Amino acid sequence: MLDLSSTKPIYRMEMDPAKSTARPPPARVIRLYRAYLAGHRPPDWPEHLLAWEARRKTALEAMEKVRPQK
């Protein structure tokens, strides 16, 4: 999906940007991450993951309700 041939490009994208071998993520990776974070899922996304995400969202909302306000 990301068209990455090995784990090295992922490692380089995740490392400290100050390192000489660090690389920014390609535009396709950024678009995919943004789509995922916005809630988009492919039609063949496993149903058990959708249920897990719903439970996680509910738990995060409950945590926000009890979080002390600054």
Secondary structure in CASP SS format (residue, H / E / C, confidence):
PFRMAT SS
TARGET T0000
AUTHOR 0000-0000-0000
METHOD secondary structure of the structure
MODEL  1
M C 1.00
L C 1.00
D C 1.00
L C 1.00
S C 1.00
S C 1.00
T C 1.00
K H 1.00
P H 1.00
I H 1.00
Y H 1.00
R H 1.00
M H 1.00
E H 1.00
M C 1.00
D C 1.00
P C 1.00
A C 1.00
K C 1.00
S C 1.00
T C 1.00
A C 1.00
R C 1.00
P C 1.00
P C 1.00
P C 1.00
A H 1.00
R H 1.00
V H 1.00
I H 1.00
R H 1.00
L H 1.00
Y H 1.00
R H 1.00
A H 1.00
Y H 1.00
L H 1.00
A C 1.00
G C 1.00
H C 1.00
R C 1.00
P C 1.00
P C 1.00
D C 1.00
W C 1.00
P C 1.00
E H 1.00
H H 1.00
L H 1.00
L H 1.00
A H 1.00
W H 1.00
E H 1.00
A H 1.00
R H 1.00
R H 1.00
K H 1.00
T H 1.00
A H 1.00
L H 1.00
E H 1.00
A H 1.00
M H 1.00
E H 1.00
K H 1.00
V H 1.00
R C 1.00
P C 1.00
Q C 1.00
K C 1.00
END
